[in-house]
Amino acid sequence: DTGVSQNPRHKITKRGQNVTFRCDPISEHNRLYWYRQTLGQGPEFLTYFQNEAQLEKSRLLSDRFSAERPKGSFSTLEIQRTEQGDSAMYLCASSHSGGLLEFGPGTRLTVL
Amino acid sequence: GESVGLHLPTLSVQEGDNSIINCAYSNSASDYFIWYKQESGKGPQFIIDIRSNMDKRQGQRVTVLLNKTVKHLSLQIAATQPGDSAVYFCAERVNQGAQKLVFGQGTRLTINP
């Protein structure tokens, strides 16, 4: 296993469109996290899963955002009706319970 | 170039010199702190961590200092190399159960040849 992978790496979309990102965590990690990073800022927590259960969601995660981890392995993050303010890097991380978070390379979203 | 509204602190040092990057954290209850390095187009990469019951921890060419009295962290990088050029973030763990991290703003370190 070579680490956390994310697809696509870049996504350009028009305002109002829906987008979906995928994260494949390190295979033995039971926890999966989504963070958002805007230019010049540190990553901000969005949500996390333990196995398939979504245990916490940030207030940053509006009702246009939904994340799933149906089988406790890969996860998807969907943004509906994208807005220009959604433009950011979306980072996925995984860990063992209580272990170090390992981040993926991120998906950079640009909303035109 | 930098965008309007971007206030990323920057630090430039000569190759071979030592560098110190500082960070203030917000939550006095945080029990664990991490320094991450982020290169352009990549995700954050772990450098070194420290628990709140310690005040210093050393790694290979890196040292983290923790001052809980003033809620301050620093990262010292010895004998800097061109590959050290990156943005460095400190992060504090605010929820031990969830492993939720709160990141600082970041410092851009540039190593001049």
Boltz contact constraints between the chains, C-beta under 6 A:
constraints:
  - contact:
      token1: [A, 39]
      token2: [B, 3]
      max_distance: 6.0
  - contact:
      token1: [A, 40]
      token2: [B, 6]
      max_distance: 6.0
  - contact:
      token1: [A, 40]
      token2: [B, 8]
      max_distance: 6.0
  - contact:
      token1: [A, 42]
      token2: [B, 89]
      max_distance: 6.0
  - contact:
      token1: [A, 42]
      token2: [B, 103]
      max_distance: 6.0
  - contact:
      token1: [A, 42]
      token2: [B, 104]
      max_distance: 6.0
  - contact:
      token1: [A, 42]
      token2: [B, 105]
      max_distance: 6.0
  - contact:
      token1: [A, 42]
      token2: [B, 106]
      max_distance: 6.0
  - contact:
      token1: [A, 43]
      token2: [B, 103]
      max_distance: 6.0
  - contact:
      token1: [A, 45]
      token2: [B, 100]
      max_distance: 6.0
  - contact:
      token1: [A, 56]
      token2: [B, 98]
      max_distance: 6.0
  - contact:
      token1: [A, 91]
      token2: [B, 43]
      max_distance: 6.0
  - contact:
      token1: [A, 100]
      token2: [B, 46]
      max_distance: 6.0
  - contact:
      token1: [A, 103]
      token2: [B, 43]
      max_distance: 6.0
  - contact:
      token1: [A, 103]
      token2: [B, 44]
      max_distance: 6.0
  - contact:
      token1: [A, 104]
      token2: [B, 43]
      max_distance: 6.0
  - contact:
      token1: [A, 105]
      token2: [B, 42]
      max_distance: 6.0
  - contact:
      token1: [A, 105]
      token2: [B, 43]
      max_distance: 6.0
  - contact:
      token1: [A, 106]
      token2: [B, 43]
      max_distance: 6.0
